[in-house]
């Protein structure tokens, strides 16, 4: 097993997780990771904003009422 040094606490350990603080072995972020995250950011936001735009057009009063009653989380 390869000896690893925890980037969080400096403990030397083997395996996937630090036995001192529990942090997972750090890995380098690749361009693939970044693109994947970017895709997530945009797809979630777009879905939210299109849905919001559609609801504003079709039932404008419902969103306002939901917001007042505390249901704001589901809107973009
Ligand atoms: Zn650690």
PDB file of the backbone (N, CA, C, O) and the ligand in Angstrom, with CONECT records:
HET     ZN  A 101       1
ATOM      1  N   UNK A   1       0.848  -1.215   0.000  1.00  0.00           N
ATOM      2  CA  UNK A   1       0.000   0.000   0.000  1.00  0.00           C
ATOM      3  C   UNK A   1       0.880   1.260   0.000  1.00  0.00           C
ATOM      4  O   UNK A   1       1.902   1.339   0.681  1.00  0.00           O
ATOM      5  N   UNK A   2       0.447   2.202  -0.767  1.00  0.00           N
ATOM      6  CA  UNK A   2       1.200   3.447  -0.882  1.00  0.00           C
ATOM      7  C   UNK A   2       0.926   4.360   0.314  1.00  0.00           C
ATOM      8  O   UNK A   2      -0.222   4.560   0.712  1.00  0.00           O
ATOM      9  N   UNK A   3       1.996   4.904   0.872  1.00  0.00           N
ATOM     10  CA  UNK A   3       1.854   5.838   1.988  1.00  0.00           C
ATOM     11  C   UNK A   3       1.467   7.210   1.447  1.00  0.00           C
ATOM     12  O   UNK A   3       2.117   7.734   0.543  1.00  0.00           O
ATOM     13  N   UNK A   4       0.408   7.786   2.004  1.00  0.00           N
ATOM     14  CA  UNK A   4      -0.048   9.102   1.555  1.00  0.00           C
ATOM     15  C   UNK A   4       0.027  10.083   2.706  1.00  0.00           C
ATOM     16  O   UNK A   4      -0.083   9.697   3.869  1.00  0.00           O
ATOM     17  N   UNK A   5       0.213  11.334   2.385  1.00  0.00           N
ATOM     18  CA  UNK A   5       0.199  12.367   3.401  1.00  0.00           C
ATOM     19  C   UNK A   5      -1.083  13.171   3.238  1.00  0.00           C
ATOM     20  O   UNK A   5      -1.358  13.703   2.162  1.00  0.00           O
ATOM     21  N   UNK A   6      -1.866  13.258   4.311  1.00  0.00           N
ATOM     22  CA  UNK A   6      -3.130  13.978   4.267  1.00  0.00           C
ATOM     23  C   UNK A   6      -2.893  15.464   4.020  1.00  0.00           C
ATOM     24  O   UNK A   6      -2.088  16.089   4.711  1.00  0.00           O
ATOM     25  N   UNK A   7      -3.589  16.030   3.038  1.00  0.00           N
ATOM     26  CA  UNK A   7      -3.444  17.446   2.724  1.00  0.00           C
ATOM     27  C   UNK A   7      -4.118  18.308   3.782  1.00  0.00           C
ATOM     28  O   UNK A   7      -3.845  19.504   3.885  1.00  0.00           O
ATOM     29  N   UNK A   8      -4.994  17.698   4.565  1.00  0.00           N
ATOM     30  CA  UNK A   8      -5.749  18.448   5.575  1.00  0.00           C
ATOM     31  C   UNK A   8      -4.993  18.541   6.892  1.00  0.00           C
ATOM     32  O   UNK A   8      -4.835  19.633   7.440  1.00  0.00           O
ATOM     33  N   UNK A   9      -4.514  17.383   7.416  1.00  0.00           N
ATOM     34  CA  UNK A   9      -3.904  17.394   8.748  1.00  0.00           C
ATOM     35  C   UNK A   9      -2.444  16.962   8.748  1.00  0.00           C
ATOM     36  O   UNK A   9      -1.781  17.056   9.781  1.00  0.00           O
ATOM     37  N   UNK A  10      -1.930  16.495   7.627  1.00  0.00           N
ATOM     38  CA  UNK A  10      -0.518  16.126   7.553  1.00  0.00           C
ATOM     39  C   UNK A  10      -0.224  14.715   8.032  1.00  0.00           C
ATOM     40  O   UNK A  10       0.935  14.301   8.021  1.00  0.00           O
ATOM     41  N   UNK A  11      -1.218  13.976   8.445  1.00  0.00           N
ATOM     42  CA  UNK A  11      -1.051  12.598   8.892  1.00  0.00           C
ATOM     43  C   UNK A  11      -0.637  11.700   7.720  1.00  0.00           C
ATOM     44  O   UNK A  11      -1.080  11.894   6.588  1.00  0.00           O
ATOM     45  N   UNK A  12       0.222  10.714   8.012  1.00  0.00           N
ATOM     46  CA  UNK A  12       0.603   9.744   6.982  1.00  0.00           C
ATOM     47  C   UNK A  12      -0.286   8.520   7.124  1.00  0.00           C
ATOM     48  O   UNK A  12      -0.454   7.990   8.222  1.00  0.00           O
ATOM     49  N   UNK A  13      -0.854   8.075   6.014  1.00  0.00           N
ATOM     50  CA  UNK A  13      -1.794   6.960   6.079  1.00  0.00           C
ATOM     51  C   UNK A  13      -1.766   6.167   4.788  1.00  0.00           C
ATOM     52  O   UNK A  13      -1.171   6.593   3.799  1.00  0.00           O
ATOM     53  N   UNK A  14      -2.409   5.016   4.801  1.00  0.00           N
ATOM     54  CA  UNK A  14      -2.598   4.225   3.588  1.00  0.00           C
ATOM     55  C   UNK A  14      -4.103   4.068   3.369  1.00  0.00           C
ATOM     56  O   UNK A  14      -4.891   4.165   4.310  1.00  0.00           O
ATOM     57  N   UNK A  15      -4.483   3.829   2.136  1.00  0.00           N
ATOM     58  CA  UNK A  15      -5.895   3.642   1.839  1.00  0.00           C
ATOM     59  C   UNK A  15      -6.513   4.890   1.249  1.00  0.00           C
ATOM     60  O   UNK A  15      -5.813   5.795   0.795  1.00  0.00           O
ATOM     61  N   UNK A  16      -7.843   4.924   1.263  1.00  0.00           N
ATOM     62  CA  UNK A  16      -8.564   6.005   0.594  1.00  0.00           C
ATOM     63  C   UNK A  16      -8.825   7.200   1.490  1.00  0.00           C
ATOM     64  O   UNK A  16      -8.940   8.327   1.007  1.00  0.00           O
ATOM     65  N   UNK A  17      -8.920   6.963   2.803  1.00  0.00           N
ATOM     66  CA  UNK A  17      -9.285   8.037   3.723  1.00  0.00           C
ATOM     67  C   UNK A  17      -8.233   8.195   4.803  1.00  0.00           C
ATOM     68  O   UNK A  17      -7.616   7.214   5.220  1.00  0.00           O
ATOM     69  N   UNK A  18      -8.025   9.408   5.256  1.00  0.00           N
ATOM     70  CA  UNK A  18      -7.111   9.693   6.358  1.00  0.00           C
ATOM     71  C   UNK A  18      -7.701   9.100   7.639  1.00  0.00           C
ATOM     72  O   UNK A  18      -8.868   9.331   7.956  1.00  0.00           O
ATOM     73  N   UNK A  19      -6.878   8.327   8.381  1.00  0.00           N
ATOM     74  CA  UNK A  19      -7.392   7.728   9.617  1.00  0.00           C
ATOM     75  C   UNK A  19      -7.361   8.711  10.778  1.00  0.00           C
ATOM     76  O   UNK A  19      -7.790   8.374  11.882  1.00  0.00           O
ATOM     77  N   UNK A  20      -6.866   9.903  10.550  1.00  0.00           N
ATOM     78  CA  UNK A  20      -6.806  10.927  11.595  1.00  0.00           C
ATOM     79  C   UNK A  20      -8.037  11.854  11.515  1.00  0.00           C
ATOM     80  O   UNK A  20      -8.722  12.070  12.514  1.00  0.00           O
ATOM     81  N   UNK A  21      -8.303  12.391  10.326  1.00  0.00           N
ATOM     82  CA  UNK A  21      -9.388  13.372  10.202  1.00  0.00           C
ATOM     83  C   UNK A  21     -10.500  12.897   9.264  1.00  0.00           C
ATOM     84  O   UNK A  21     -11.558  13.522   9.193  1.00  0.00           O
ATOM     85  N   UNK A  22     -10.265  11.797   8.546  1.00  0.00           N
ATOM     86  CA  UNK A  22     -11.318  11.243   7.702  1.00  0.00           C
ATOM     87  C   UNK A  22     -11.409  11.850   6.317  1.00  0.00           C
ATOM     88  O   UNK A  22     -12.295  11.484   5.544  1.00  0.00           O
ATOM     89  N   UNK A  23     -10.513  12.769   5.983  1.00  0.00           N
ATOM     90  CA  UNK A  23     -10.580  13.368   4.646  1.00  0.00           C
ATOM     91  C   UNK A  23     -10.230  12.350   3.576  1.00  0.00           C
ATOM     92  O   UNK A  23      -9.322  11.536   3.746  1.00  0.00           O
ATOM     93  N   UNK A  24     -10.951  12.404   2.489  1.00  0.00           N
ATOM     94  CA  UNK A  24     -10.690  11.510   1.373  1.00  0.00           C
ATOM     95  C   UNK A  24      -9.418  11.952   0.668  1.00  0.00           C
ATOM     96  O   UNK A  24      -9.073  13.133   0.629  1.00  0.00           O
ATOM     97  N   UNK A  25      -8.728  10.948   0.107  1.00  0.00           N
ATOM     98  CA  UNK A  25      -7.511  11.228  -0.642  1.00  0.00           C
ATOM     99  C   UNK A  25      -7.780  12.282  -1.716  1.00  0.00           C
ATOM    100  O   UNK A  25      -8.695  12.131  -2.525  1.00  0.00           O
ATOM    101  N   UNK A  26      -6.987  13.338  -1.718  1.00  0.00           N
ATOM    102  CA  UNK A  26      -7.202  14.416  -2.679  1.00  0.00           C
ATOM    103  C   UNK A  26      -6.839  13.948  -4.078  1.00  0.00           C
ATOM    104  O   UNK A  26      -5.873  13.208  -4.266  1.00  0.00           O
ATOM    105  N   UNK A  27      -7.615  14.383  -5.049  1.00  0.00           N
ATOM    106  CA  UNK A  27      -7.264  14.095  -6.425  1.00  0.00           C
ATOM    107  C   UNK A  27      -7.228  15.403  -7.206  1.00  0.00           C
ATOM    108  O   UNK A  27      -7.863  16.393  -6.845  1.00  0.00           O
ATOM    109  N   UNK A  28      -6.473  15.366  -8.273  1.00  0.00           N
ATOM    110  CA  UNK A  28      -6.360  16.571  -9.087  1.00  0.00           C
ATOM    111  C   UNK A  28      -7.631  16.783  -9.893  1.00  0.00           C
ATOM    112  O   UNK A  28      -8.208  15.827 -10.411  1.00  0.00           O
ATOM    113  N   UNK A  29      -8.064  18.022  -9.999  1.00  0.00           N
ATOM    114  CA  UNK A  29      -9.205  18.326 -10.852  1.00  0.00           C
ATOM    115  C   UNK A  29      -8.723  18.417 -12.286  1.00  0.00           C
ATOM    116  O   UNK A  29      -7.752  19.109 -12.592  1.00  0.00           O
ATOM    117  N   UNK A  30      -9.414  17.713 -13.151  1.00  0.00           N
ATOM    118  CA  UNK A  30      -9.041  17.738 -14.563  1.00  0.00           C
ATOM    119  C   UNK A  30     -10.021  18.642 -15.301  1.00  0.00           C
ATOM    120  O   UNK A  30     -11.019  19.083 -14.731  1.00  0.00           O
ATOM    121  N   UNK A  31      -9.738  18.910 -16.544  1.00  0.00           N
ATOM    122  CA  UNK A  31     -10.629  19.731 -17.361  1.00  0.00           C
ATOM    123  C   UNK A  31     -11.986  19.032 -17.495  1.00  0.00           C
ATOM    124  O   UNK A  31     -13.016  19.694 -17.625  1.00  0.00           O
ATOM    125  N   UNK A  32     -11.988  17.705 -17.464  1.00  0.00           N
ATOM    126  CA  UNK A  32     -13.225  16.930 -17.517  1.00  0.00           C
ATOM    127  C   UNK A  32     -14.125  17.206 -16.329  1.00  0.00           C
ATOM    128  O   UNK A  32     -15.338  17.351 -16.477  1.00  0.00           O
ATOM    129  N   UNK A  33     -13.518  17.279 -15.137  1.00  0.00           N
ATOM    130  CA  UNK A  33     -14.283  17.593 -13.932  1.00  0.00           C
ATOM    131  C   UNK A  33     -14.937  18.968 -14.059  1.00  0.00           C
ATOM    132  O   UNK A  33     -16.116  19.154 -13.758  1.00  0.00           O
ATOM    133  N   UNK A  34     -14.129  19.920 -14.513  1.00  0.00           N
ATOM    134  CA  UNK A  34     -14.599  21.304 -14.609  1.00  0.00           C
ATOM    135  C   UNK A  34     -15.764  21.392 -15.600  1.00  0.00           C
ATOM    136  O   UNK A  34     -16.773  22.040 -15.325  1.00  0.00           O
ATOM    137  N   UNK A  35     -15.613  20.734 -16.757  1.00  0.00           N
ATOM    138  CA  UNK A  35     -16.681  20.756 -17.762  1.00  0.00           C
ATOM    139  C   UNK A  35     -17.953  20.102 -17.225  1.00  0.00           C
ATOM    140  O   UNK A  35     -19.062  20.580 -17.466  1.00  0.00           O
ATOM    141  N   UNK A  36     -17.775  19.013 -16.501  1.00  0.00           N
ATOM    142  CA  UNK A  36     -18.915  18.301 -15.921  1.00  0.00           C
ATOM    143  C   UNK A  36     -19.659  19.222 -14.948  1.00  0.00           C
ATOM    144  O   UNK A  36     -20.887  19.304 -14.974  1.00  0.00           O
ATOM    145  N   UNK A  37     -18.901  19.914 -14.091  1.00  0.00           N
ATOM    146  CA  UNK A  37     -19.515  20.827 -13.126  1.00  0.00           C
ATOM    147  C   UNK A  37     -20.209  21.993 -13.836  1.00  0.00           C
ATOM    148  O   UNK A  37     -21.303  22.407 -13.451  1.00  0.00           O
ATOM    149  N   UNK A  38     -19.563  22.508 -14.866  1.00  0.00           N
ATOM    150  CA  UNK A  38     -20.143  23.620 -15.626  1.00  0.00           C
ATOM    151  C   UNK A  38     -21.471  23.205 -16.251  1.00  0.00           C
ATOM    152  O   UNK A  38     -22.450  23.950 -16.229  1.00  0.00           O
ATOM    153  N   UNK A  39     -21.475  21.993 -16.810  1.00  0.00           N
ATOM    154  CA  UNK A  39     -22.694  21.468 -17.428  1.00  0.00           C
ATOM    155  C   UNK A  39     -23.812  21.417 -16.391  1.00  0.00           C
ATOM    156  O   UNK A  39     -24.950  21.797 -16.665  1.00  0.00           O
ATOM    157  N   UNK A  40     -23.464  20.935 -15.185  1.00  0.00           N
ATOM    158  CA  UNK A  40     -24.447  20.852 -14.110  1.00  0.00           C
ATOM    159  C   UNK A  40     -25.014  22.227 -13.768  1.00  0.00           C
ATOM    160  O   UNK A  40     -26.226  22.413 -13.655  1.00  0.00           O
ATOM    161  N   UNK A  41     -24.100  23.183 -13.606  1.00  0.00           N
ATOM    162  CA  UNK A  41     -24.506  24.540 -13.243  1.00  0.00           C
ATOM    163  C   UNK A  41     -25.514  25.072 -14.257  1.00  0.00           C
ATOM    164  O   UNK A  41     -26.547  25.630 -13.889  1.00  0.00           O
ATOM    165  N   UNK A  42     -25.199  24.891 -15.544  1.00  0.00           N
ATOM    166  CA  UNK A  42     -26.065  25.468 -16.573  1.00  0.00           C
ATOM    167  C   UNK A  42     -27.360  24.697 -16.764  1.00  0.00           C
ATOM    168  O   UNK A  42     -28.420  25.294 -16.950  1.00  0.00           O
ATOM    169  N   UNK A  43     -27.280  23.352 -16.718  1.00  0.00           N
ATOM    170  CA  UNK A  43     -28.513  22.586 -16.936  1.00  0.00           C
ATOM    171  C   UNK A  43     -29.488  22.812 -15.796  1.00  0.00           C
ATOM    172  O   UNK A  43     -30.690  22.935 -16.029  1.00  0.00           O
ATOM    173  N   UNK A  44     -28.989  22.868 -14.561  1.00  0.00           N
ATOM    174  CA  UNK A  44     -29.885  23.094 -13.428  1.00  0.00           C
ATOM    175  C   UNK A  44     -30.491  24.487 -13.486  1.00  0.00           C
ATOM    176  O   UNK A  44     -31.689  24.673 -13.270  1.00  0.00           O
ATOM    177  N   UNK A  45     -29.637  25.460 -13.782  1.00  0.00           N
ATOM    178  CA  UNK A  45     -30.110  26.842 -13.830  1.00  0.00           C
ATOM    179  C   UNK A  45     -31.107  27.027 -14.977  1.00  0.00           C
ATOM    180  O   UNK A  45     -32.156  27.648 -14.807  1.00  0.00           O
ATOM    181  N   UNK A  46     -30.766  26.479 -16.143  1.00  0.00           N
ATOM    182  CA  UNK A  46     -31.630  26.666 -17.304  1.00  0.00           C
ATOM    183  C   UNK A  46     -33.002  26.027 -17.095  1.00  0.00           C
ATOM    184  O   UNK A  46     -34.032  26.621 -17.412  1.00  0.00           O
ATOM    185  N   UNK A  47     -32.996  24.812 -16.557  1.00  0.00           N
ATOM    186  CA  UNK A  47     -34.244  24.122 -16.289  1.00  0.00           C
ATOM    187  C   UNK A  47     -35.102  24.984 -15.369  1.00  0.00           C
ATOM    188  O   UNK A  47     -36.300  25.165 -15.591  1.00  0.00           O
ATOM    189  N   UNK A  48     -34.456  25.510 -14.331  1.00  0.00           N
ATOM    190  CA  UNK A  48     -35.143  26.350 -13.357  1.00  0.00           C
ATOM    191  C   UNK A  48     -35.690  27.614 -13.979  1.00  0.00           C
ATOM    192  O   UNK A  48     -36.837  27.995 -13.742  1.00  0.00           O
ATOM    193  N   UNK A  49     -34.863  28.256 -14.773  1.00  0.00           N
ATOM    194  CA  UNK A  49     -35.265  29.558 -15.298  1.00  0.00           C
ATOM    195  C   UNK A  49     -36.327  29.410 -16.388  1.00  0.00           C
ATOM    196  O   UNK A  49     -37.211  30.260 -16.502  1.00  0.00           O
ATOM    197  N   UNK A  50     -36.254  28.333 -17.199  1.00  0.00           N
ATOM    198  CA  UNK A  50     -37.281  28.134 -18.227  1.00  0.00           C
ATOM    199  C   UNK A  50     -38.623  27.790 -17.591  1.00  0.00           C
ATOM    200  O   UNK A  50     -39.675  28.277 -18.003  1.00  0.00           O
ATOM    201  N   UNK A  51     -38.549  26.935 -16.574  1.00  0.00           N
ATOM    202  CA  UNK A  51     -39.755  26.555 -15.861  1.00  0.00           C
ATOM    203  C   UNK A  51     -40.386  27.776 -15.198  1.00  0.00           C
ATOM    204  O   UNK A  51     -41.603  27.961 -15.231  1.00  0.00           O
ATOM    205  N   UNK A  52     -39.533  28.606 -14.594  1.00  0.00           N
ATOM    206  CA  UNK A  52     -40.003  29.823 -13.935  1.00  0.00           C
ATOM    207  C   UNK A  52     -40.659  30.759 -14.951  1.00  0.00           C
ATOM    208  O   UNK A  52     -41.741  31.294 -14.711  1.00  0.00           O
ATOM    209  N   UNK A  53     -39.988  30.946 -16.088  1.00  0.00           N
ATOM    210  CA  UNK A  53     -40.505  31.824 -17.137  1.00  0.00           C
ATOM    211  C   UNK A  53     -41.860  31.338 -17.650  1.00  0.00           C
ATOM    212  O   UNK A  53     -42.771  32.132 -17.883  1.00  0.00           O
ATOM    213  N   UNK A  54     -41.974  30.022 -17.822  1.00  0.00           N
ATOM    214  CA  UNK A  54     -43.229  29.431 -18.301  1.00  0.00           C
ATOM    215  C   UNK A  54     -44.348  29.660 -17.288  1.00  0.00           C
ATOM    216  O   UNK A  54     -45.469  30.008 -17.657  1.00  0.00           O
ATOM    217  N   UNK A  55     -44.033  29.463 -16.015  1.00  0.00           N
ATOM    218  CA  UNK A  55     -45.050  29.626 -14.977  1.00  0.00           C
ATOM    219  C   UNK A  55     -45.463  31.087 -14.797  1.00  0.00           C
ATOM    220  O   UNK A  55     -46.617  31.385 -14.490  1.00  0.00           O
ATOM    221  N   UNK A  56     -44.501  31.992 -14.992  1.00  0.00           N
ATOM    222  CA  UNK A  56     -44.833  33.417 -14.916  1.00  0.00           C
ATOM    223  C   UNK A  56     -45.865  33.755 -15.988  1.00  0.00           C
ATOM    224  O   UNK A  56     -46.789  34.532 -15.748  1.00  0.00           O
ATOM    225  N   UNK A  57     -45.700  33.158 -17.185  1.00  0.00           N
ATOM    226  CA  UNK A  57     -46.610  33.437 -18.294  1.00  0.00           C
ATOM    227  C   UNK A  57     -47.968  32.768 -18.096  1.00  0.00           C
ATOM    228  O   UNK A  57     -49.004  33.364 -18.393  1.00  0.00           O
ATOM    229  N   UNK A  58     -47.967  31.525 -17.592  1.00  0.00           N
ATOM    230  CA  UNK A  58     -49.216  30.765 -17.530  1.00  0.00           C
ATOM    231  C   UNK A  58     -50.013  30.974 -16.245  1.00  0.00           C
ATOM    232  O   UNK A  58     -51.243  30.971 -16.278  1.00  0.00           O
ATOM    233  N   UNK A  59     -49.332  31.155 -15.116  1.00  0.00           N
ATOM    234  CA  UNK A  59     -50.059  31.367 -13.859  1.00  0.00           C
ATOM    235  C   UNK A  59     -49.298  32.337 -12.961  1.00  0.00           C
ATOM    236  O   UNK A  59     -48.729  31.936 -11.945  1.00  0.00           O
ATOM    237  N   UNK A  60     -49.289  33.612 -13.339  1.00  0.00           N
ATOM    238  CA  UNK A  60     -48.484  34.609 -12.615  1.00  0.00           C
ATOM    239  C   UNK A  60     -48.833  34.728 -11.135  1.00  0.00           C
ATOM    240  O   UNK A  60     -47.934  34.935 -10.320  1.00  0.00           O
ATOM    241  N   UNK A  61     -50.080  34.608 -10.765  1.00  0.00           N
ATOM    242  CA  UNK A  61     -50.462  34.786  -9.369  1.00  0.00           C
ATOM    243  C   UNK A  61     -49.997  33.652  -8.469  1.00  0.00           C
ATOM    244  O   UNK A  61     -49.741  33.858  -7.283  1.00  0.00           O
ATOM    245  N   UNK A  62     -49.885  32.439  -9.044  1.00  0.00           N
ATOM    246  CA  UNK A  62     -49.527  31.265  -8.247  1.00  0.00           C
ATOM    247  C   UNK A  62     -48.132  31.388  -7.658  1.00  0.00           C
ATOM    248  O   UNK A  62     -47.922  31.057  -6.491  1.00  0.00           O
ATOM    249  N   UNK A  63     -47.167  31.864  -8.458  1.00  0.00           N
ATOM    250  CA  UNK A  63     -45.795  31.997  -7.981  1.00  0.00           C
ATOM    251  C   UNK A  63     -45.731  33.011  -6.843  1.00  0.00           C
ATOM    252  O   UNK A  63     -45.085  32.767  -5.824  1.00  0.00           O
ATOM    253  N   UNK A  64     -46.403  34.150  -7.019  1.00  0.00           N
ATOM    254  CA  UNK A  64     -46.407  35.178  -5.981  1.00  0.00           C
ATOM    255  C   UNK A  64     -46.989  34.624  -4.685  1.00  0.00           C
ATOM    256  O   UNK A  64     -46.445  34.853  -3.605  1.00  0.00           O
ATOM    257  N   UNK A  65     -48.095  33.898  -4.797  1.00  0.00           N
ATOM    258  CA  UNK A  65     -48.719  33.313  -3.607  1.00  0.00           C
ATOM    259  C   UNK A  65     -47.801  32.292  -2.933  1.00  0.00           C
ATOM    260  O   UNK A  65     -47.664  32.283  -1.709  1.00  0.00           O
ATOM    261  N   UNK A  66     -47.167  31.422  -3.749  1.00  0.00           N
ATOM    262  CA  UNK A  66     -46.241  30.427  -3.217  1.00  0.00           C
ATOM    263  C   UNK A  66     -45.093  31.093  -2.478  1.00  0.00           C
ATOM    264  O   UNK A  66     -44.695  30.637  -1.406  1.00  0.00           O
ATOM    265  N   UNK A  67     -44.558  32.171  -3.045  1.00  0.00           N
ATOM    266  CA  UNK A  67     -43.439  32.895  -2.431  1.00  0.00           C
ATOM    267  C   UNK A  67     -43.853  33.442  -1.077  1.00  0.00           C
ATOM    268  O   UNK A  67     -43.117  33.331  -0.097  1.00  0.00           O
ATOM    269  N   UNK A  68     -45.035  34.032  -1.034  1.00  0.00           N
ATOM    270  CA  UNK A  68     -45.532  34.620   0.210  1.00  0.00           C
ATOM    271  C   UNK A  68     -45.719  33.536   1.270  1.00  0.00           C
ATOM    272  O   UNK A  68     -45.472  33.756   2.456  1.00  0.00           O
ATOM    273  N   UNK A  69     -46.161  32.358   0.813  1.00  0.00           N
ATOM    274  CA  UNK A  69     -46.394  31.261   1.751  1.00  0.00           C
ATOM    275  C   UNK A  69     -45.135  30.457   2.052  1.00  0.00           C
ATOM    276  O   UNK A  69     -45.204  29.436   2.735  1.00  0.00           O
ATOM    277  N   UNK A  70     -43.991  30.901   1.555  1.00  0.00           N
ATOM    278  CA  UNK A  70     -42.712  30.286   1.917  1.00  0.00           C
ATOM    279  C   UNK A  70     -42.246  29.201   0.977  1.00  0.00           C
ATOM    280  O   UNK A  70     -41.352  28.436   1.339  1.00  0.00           O
ATOM    281  N   UNK A  71     -42.805  29.099  -0.204  1.00  0.00           N
ATOM    282  CA  UNK A  71     -42.403  28.054  -1.145  1.00  0.00           C
ATOM    283  C   UNK A  71     -41.416  28.541  -2.182  1.00  0.00           C
ATOM    284  O   UNK A  71     -41.514  28.150  -3.345  1.00  0.00           O
ATOM    285  N   UNK A  72     -40.469  29.381  -1.804  1.00  0.00           N
ATOM    286  CA  UNK A  72     -39.591  30.013  -2.778  1.00  0.00           C
ATOM    287  C   UNK A  72     -38.491  29.085  -3.298  1.00  0.00           C
ATOM    288  O   UNK A  72     -37.925  29.341  -4.361  1.00  0.00           O
ATOM    289  N   UNK A  73     -38.177  28.003  -2.560  1.00  0.00           N
ATOM    290  CA  UNK A  73     -37.028  27.157  -2.912  1.00  0.00           C
ATOM    291  C   UNK A  73     -37.165  26.536  -4.292  1.00  0.00           C
ATOM    292  O   UNK A  73     -36.164  26.349  -4.983  1.00  0.00           O
ATOM    293  N   UNK A  74     -38.394  26.210  -4.711  1.00  0.00           N
ATOM    294  CA  UNK A  74     -38.519  25.493  -5.974  1.00  0.00           C
ATOM    295  C   UNK A  74     -38.439  26.420  -7.184  1.00  0.00           C
ATOM    296  O   UNK A  74     -38.437  25.951  -8.323  1.00  0.00           O
ATOM    297  N   UNK A  75     -38.375  27.716  -6.952  1.00  0.00           N
ATOM    298  CA  UNK A  75     -38.264  28.653  -8.080  1.00  0.00           C
ATOM    299  C   UNK A  75     -36.845  29.123  -8.253  1.00  0.00           C
ATOM    300  O   UNK A  75     -36.082  29.223  -7.293  1.00  0.00           O
ATOM    301  N   UNK A  76     -36.505  29.408  -9.476  1.00  0.00           N
ATOM    302  CA  UNK A  76     -35.140  29.858  -9.805  1.00  0.00           C
ATOM    303  C   UNK A  76     -34.907  31.273  -9.282  1.00  0.00           C
ATOM    304  O   UNK A  76     -33.822  31.827  -9.459  1.00  0.00           O
TER     305      UNK A  76
HETATM  306 ZN    ZN A 101      -6.114  14.032   7.754  1.00  0.00          ZN
END
